[in-house]
Amino acid sequence: MEADDLIDLFSPLGPVSVKRMFGGKGVWADGVMFALVAYGEVYLKTDAETQEMLADAEPFSFRRGEKVIATSYRRLPAECFDDPDELVRYAGAALEAARRGAAAKPPKTPKARGRRRAVS
């Protein structure tokens, strides 16, 4: 999917942006990434509260060496492409999961720069 298609798809949630990343695309709203697109599929963010909702959906996974790593993103159900109410239900839950995840992280602090010492 192209960026404009993703913006249209998720427009019921409000303004979203799309950023290229890792050979795919991340979909962002309110400063958090709640969806990703990879290999032509759309995946939504899950957490402990939303995992049950997408329990049967395939997780996004990737290989790192010999290991296969499954992420907390699950494939968007096909019916969401045809039913705006279902899309809002699933994508809204993913956005809330992303917000909770961001809120649980400690705030970013600027990296300390090394102090220069005067040489005497």
Buried (B, 14 or more C-beta within 10 A) or exposed (E): BEBEEBBEBBEEBEEBBBEEEEEBBBBBBEEBBBBBBBEEBBBBBBBEEBBEBBEEBEBBEEEEEEEEEEBBBBBBBEEBEEEEEBBBBBBBBBBBBBBBBEEEEEEEEEEEEEEEEEEE
